[in-house]
Amino acid sequence: MSAHASAIPGYRYGDPSLPPSPLDAAGFAELRAACLLTDDDVAALREAAPIVEPQIEEILDTWYGFVGSHPFLLASFSTPAGPDTSYLGAVRARFGQWIRDTLRADFGPEWLAYQQEIGRRHASGKNETDAVAGAPEVVPFRFVVALIAPITLTMRPFLARGARDEQQLERMQAAWFKAVVCSVALWAAPYAKEGWW
Amino acid sequence: MSAHASAIPGYRYGDPSLPPSPLDAAGFAELRAACLLTDDDVAALREAAPIVEPQIEEILDTWYGFVGSHPFLLASFSTPAGPDTSYLGAVRARFGQWIRDTLRADFGPEWLAYQQEIGRRHASGKNETDAVAGAPEVVPFRFVVALIAPITLTMRPFLARGARDEQQLERMQAAWFKAVVCSVALWAAPYAKEGWW
């Protein structure tokens, strides 16, 4: 967690008071294997980090443009008064940090605990972090899964700007895809019925 | 549904007695948009169909090899007596048909109803279709999400064998990815807590 990150309201990666992930190291090793997320992918994420990080605001513009152009997605950030710009802004700061954290993840217990917290914030107590009143209580889970597609595919042109060749681009793109799938698999935990996750 | 397909035990795509999907056409249009699954992607799936279909047994060999080499995945097909080969075989026939159906999907109400049924069979009543006793009652949902990665990435070399150029390969691969994500988003419905899907 960088000094910059710690200034982001509601950001709790590394907070020792977070409950632990339901997965221990052995359980997470299984999930990583199911996602094909290898050590070489982790190396590719590290290569992607300095390429992606200077473009994070532009990436967020792309993603927020996508959300903003789809009323059923924007609804999660809206109250009866319309889209809540301060809520959108607070989430945006954490979303940008999530990109950094994913590219530099050590996939250890603190990272796992924060993935559980990210999932929880989508599933229940969604608005309490940012003290929002009147927005929907839950991000519908079908959209959380669906967004694997745009979050994966829109990264490619940003990676391409810094990739040294097609082969490195493919490696970084595949690693990003696997890390996104793995993250969403973890975020699913608070949504699933007891014992079914 | 082809005559061939109707001979697959437990295969119910097109069965009018299936309950309808929780999504109507408007709701599914939203989910498709969230997955970026456009009409051009549907066209690309149709182009992929004649390339992929003659290779389905080889694709299933790849996927079953992956499942079989990971005890935590094989566990879903195992009883206290070990892996249940007739269960594995029954699911395999439907899995192959799922590839055909995804490539040729009209994404209409019958297709949607059968996605709900596929989700239900992973989440509850998992073993009843094939009258299996003693296997786990549920495929853990985290692995259903995780398998988006291998099911997507392993398709590429099979598509490459029949693609006329790199551009068509990319189109077909992206369309397959989006269709898999969309399917898993639908399969999630029976796993989610009431009202959270």
Interface residues (C-beta under 8 A of the other chain):
Chain A: E30 L31 A33 A34 C35 L36 L37 H70 F72 L73 A123 V138 P140 F141 R142 F143 V145 A146 L147 I148 A149 P150 T152 L153 A174 F177 K178 V181 C182 V184 A185 L186 A188 A189 Y191 A192 K193 G195 W196 W197
Chain B: E30 L31 A33 A34 C35 L36 L37 H70 F72 L73 A123 V138 P140 F141 R142 F143 V145 A146 L147 I148 A149 P150 T152 L153 A174 F177 K178 V181 C182 V184 A185 L186 A188 A189 Y191 A192 K193 G195 W196 W197
